[in-house]
Amino acid sequence: MTAEAALATSPHPAARRTDAEWWRQAAVYQIYPRSFADADGNGIGDLKGVADRVPYLRELGIDAVWLSPFYPSALADGGYDVDDYRDVDPKIGTLADFDAMAEALHAAGIKLIVDIVPNHTSDRHEWFKEALASPKGSPERDRYIFRDGLGPDGAQPPSDWTSGFGGPAWEPVGDGQWYHHFFAREQPDLNWRNPEVREDFLKTLRFWSDRGVDGFRVDVAHGLSKDLPEELPTQAELDAIPVDGNHPVWDRDDVHEIYAEWRQVFDEYDPPRIAVAEAWVASDRRPAYASPRGLGQAFNFDLLGARFDAAQFREIVAFNLELAARSGSSSTWVLSNHDVVRHATRYGLPPEPAEPREDGSLPAESDATQKTGTSWLLHRGREPELKAERGLRRARAATLFELALPGSAYIYQGEELGLHEVADIADEDRQDPTFFRSPGVSVGRDGCRVPLPWSAGGESLGFGGSAHIPQPEWFAEHSVEREDGDPDSTLSLYRRALALRGELRTEERLEWLETGDPQVLAFRRPNGWVNVTNFGEGPFPLPEPLRGEVLVGSVALEEEGTLPGEASVWLKA
Ligand code: NOJ
């Protein structure tokens, strides 16, 4: 069968997703709703915008949508500061809009996963308002983590702990007490030892499950359980405590008691609701989150930290397939999301130095960077170093490699258009608290959250009203309108690979093939298809066992069956 015929006869992925295990090898598309599509023209993407674009999503060929927070929020942290877990932000819609969107997705055979943010509420949540209005030691304060300040009048913070976004992790409330927030000050951490907190989240899980939601992405899943001693360690002491299940804050073994309760709720439904943990933990501790007795799946972020490098990619894949098998889950693969520099840009930048200097300038590359070679945040001044075309070429290859792997692939909105990170956002247009709290050293995550370009012209390139983060001119080149009919566009590449991917979802196995070149990886899937990825710069003449009909390629093969440098191809070898 030719590649065209394989495409034509392969049913839409939706047709294969009737069983409870649909998530194991799903392609999940992350929508950051405020930057996806703005139907009401107020400059902020909305749920109606998502519903209107269901035909686009269907054509893309994804199996599920993961919707980042859409709850009422002051947007101190892009919606991860939730005022009310059982409602929709009026700026982006209503519960009725949510239902209509869910229905439209389901009618197109696309599942819906929603983000749930249990580590912290926003400071506008009813509970937090009650906590502030209630005295020290009250049940209202016990839902959060309050501590007395140090010094005679409690004017000093309870410890020197710092927030993950920069600045202090304690905020005074004016009566000698302080509350803990690992993220922004608008995100007070919940006390998960409080039974009311636990009960209320079960209610929230049922609320959305009853509305037909298929699963949950669990924010900061490794942070909920905290066991803070009476005498708090210093930040340095805290950092020195091994994260082995008994750390006061991170990845405690008893966090899994929470997820065992959640599992009971998931299993009340048919098919059971699914969950995926966002847990930044040592890889050998990931299986506990992915256990079928717990959340069932966990993000594997290892590829996010890897360079475009054959040895790193191979090691990561082999290791994670083994880990997934150990947990009884399937592996997950992520190249981009709303928290990191887009992969087209990462692969076009030289490896990032470990830390910028005080003044924001960059020291020479350090050993640590040599190891990780990643660019989590685009520090100021790196833009001229970007080799944009090369980055995109590599990104297309990495994506084809990723989509051929067993397990589920999480795709971030805009990567299918080959978007780069937007580096030149004016300070006054920035929104990310990491920018304000660093302060200004890290440019933060807004560069991957710029509203999508749907058309090549018009106000906000078809996004809707005036975009809440301005789009650069070059976005037009990457618009859906431009890429739609172009067979060589990144959008066409994603569509084609995702349509074919259904054929690969047989078993969660792959067999590595010898290529004779350390820069070239090749593996065969159980249906016989082979992925060959050339991480090197030079061309790779495909040896006889790796020749065959090309199903999809990040670039065209050169004559005589030669795979160009920094390219990937799926073959029927
Ligand atoms: C992880 C989310 O992905 C990120 O965007 C957010 O800022 C933090 N958790 C805090 O909720």
Boltz pocket constraint, residues with backbone or C-beta under 6 A from the ligand:
constraints:
  - pocket:
      binder: B
      contacts: [[A, 77], [A, 78], [A, 80], [A, 117], [A, 183], [A, 219], [A, 220], [A, 278], [A, 338], [A, 339]]
      max_distance: 6.0
